[in-house]
Amino acid sequence: MRKVAGSVALATAILTTGAFATNGDNMIGVSPASRAMGGLGTGICLEPTDSIFRNPGWLGRQKGFNVSFGGILFMPHVKGRYKGSVFGDTGYQSSDADTFTIPEIAITNQINDKVVIGIGAYGVSGMGVDYRDKDPRLAKMHTTLQFMRVVPAVGYKVSDKLAIGGALHLAWGSLDMGAIMSADTDANLTNGLETQWNAGGGQSQSYGIGASIGINFKPIENVCLGAYYQSGVKMKYKNVFDSNGDGNFEDLKLEQPQEASVGIGYRPVEELKVGFDIRWINWSDADGYKQFKWKDQWVFAVGGEYKVTPRLALRAGYNYGKSPIREKNVTTSNLNTIPDLTQPFPDYDVEWFNLIGFPAIAEHHVTFGFGYQFTEHFTLNMSYVHAFEKKVETTGTKCYANNPASCESATTGAKNAQDSIGVSLDWSF
């Protein structure tokens, strides 16, 4: 059962920006205004936070001095299932890791009529999956991972029609693989006897760097066009996993993928603005995700804001991105190398990793929120995001490392639904 335990532990290492209201493991948006409008932020600027994190092309249009501070209460509803022809069916078991808080802060300062600088810090990951009190056939997985970015940025207003910007993305990640159950015999998978617990290499921290560039163009007064490119961020967590059981903990490479986006914003009347963004997320070329056979995503976001009064703005939106993890009928038994682990893993184990350890499968999101300007300088923004439950199941043949002759027809499945509430306190001077 060592490879089964390895499957669980390896899956935990891939939880980079886990189970937020997500496109894969990327957040649909950072600020409450963006999240309330389906994750917009490319072709329409909503808050200083979005001009730093999403499209720095907007930064050059920020006025004065702005501070935004807030966070997200994220509540995932994750379930996993394993059904084997020999070891039976666990049914769908709920992960006990169901509540997380995610901070954000952003500051922008207009230096002159042309130049605006800003800095933001965002928790863009904060997920754990906890099956310790669940059926042992789910290997009692328990994981925690945090990932954040500190983003200094600068924007330049070329003209009334054109603004450009760029940012550095200084990334920090922290991974604890917890304790993973392994068993000496296949029978222990069902009766839990003579199990042993193999801890990971402890808390591992890693640092990475990336960059983004963006552009904002206003061909006419009530239309805005935007585009940005964000590079990948390479990360390596040291001494996190012993894939072959030799007592030596190995490193795990994990790259947050590059992405690009285009969008449009339109204000038909003074009280109403709407927008539409398209994002491409390049999972299939990122170290770690590539080996786990993730598909690239095309994400579509649409949203709007209507000012009921000069102080109160109501917002709504929708976000869709097809899951990068797809249902499969696994008929091959190729071995897959995961950087930098020693032990390769069969095709079915890779799918097991994705669905039990890393069910980043949410697709459809509906979003709502509001902003209320209490004073000339202070505004409260709030958002609610619901990701409808998505189920993915994969079938194939599961074989056990300690007894290659012991194989069974198996189905592995995951369900994922999500709710989140965001709030920010914004000051402008």
C-alpha positions, 0 to 999 in steps of 0.5 A: 500500500506504499504507493497508495499512501504516496498518492495521497501525500503527493496530492496534498503537495499540489494544493497551491491555490486550492479551493477558493471560488476557483478557476482550477486553483486560481481565485476568480478575483481578489477584491470584493468588487471584482468577485461580486462581478464574476471576477472582472478586472481586465477590461474594467477597473473596480478597486485599487486592489484589482489594478495591482493584482489583475491588470496593472494597465489600470494603475495609471488611472488611479487618483490620489492615495488609496488604501484597501484592507479586507479578506475572504471567508471561504467555505468549501464543501469537498467530498471524496469517494473510492469504489473498488470491486474487491475493497468495496465503496466508501460512498462520498465522504466529506472533508472536515477542512471546511472554513478558511480566511484569506487576507488582502491589502493594497495601497496606491499613490498618485505621484503625478499626472502620469505615474501611479505606484502601488503595492499589494499583498494577497493570500491566494491560497489557503486550503486543507483537506482533512479525511482523518476521521473518515473511511480509511480507504481514503487514506486519512489524508490531512493537508495544509498549504498556504500561498501568497503574493506581495506585488509592487507595481507601477502604472503610467498614463501615456494619454487620456486614451492609453495607460500601461503598467507592470508589476513584480509578483513576489511569492511565498508558499508554505506546505505541510503534508501532515501525516499520511496513513499507509498499510503493510497489507492490502487487507489493512485498507479496509480493516485499518489494522497494523497501520503506520503513519508516515509524516511528511518532511515537516513544514516547508517554505518556498519563494518564487518570483514572477511578473505581469504587464498590462494595458488599458485603452479607451477608444471613446469615453464610455468604452474601455479595453484591457489586456494583461499577461502574467508569467508563471511562478516556479516554486520548489518545496524542499524535503516534503515527500518520500516517494519510494520509502527509502527514508530520504525526503525529496523536493517537489517542484510546483509552478503557478501557471502563466495566464493572459486575459482580454476584456471590455468594459462599457458604461451605457449610462452614468449609473450602469457599467458592465464588463466581459473578460476572457482568461487563458490559464496554461496549466498544461505547461506548468511543472507539476500540473503538466505531469498531473495531466491538467488541461488549459482553461478558458475562463469567461466572466461577465458582470455589472454594477448599478448605482441605485443612489450616489452612495449605493452600488449593487453588483452581480456576475457569472464566471465559468471555466471548464474543470482542468481535471476531466472524467476519464476511463483509464485503460493504460498503465504508463508511469509518470514522473513528478518533478523531483520525486524519485518514484514514478506513478501509474496513470490511475494513481495520477487521477486518484491524486487529482480527485481525492487529493486535489479536487479543483473542479468547480466550474459555474459561479454566481456572484453578488455584492454591493458597495456603500460609500459612507463618507467622501473618503470611506467605502465598504464593499462586500461580495458573495460567491457560490460555486455550484457542486461539480462531480467528476469520476474516473474509472480504471484498474487499481493495483497495489505496490506491495502486491502487483498481482492484487488489482481491482476495477475501481472508481474514484470520484470527487464533488466540490461546491463552494461558498465565500463572503468577501469584505473590504474597507476602502479609504481614498484621499 
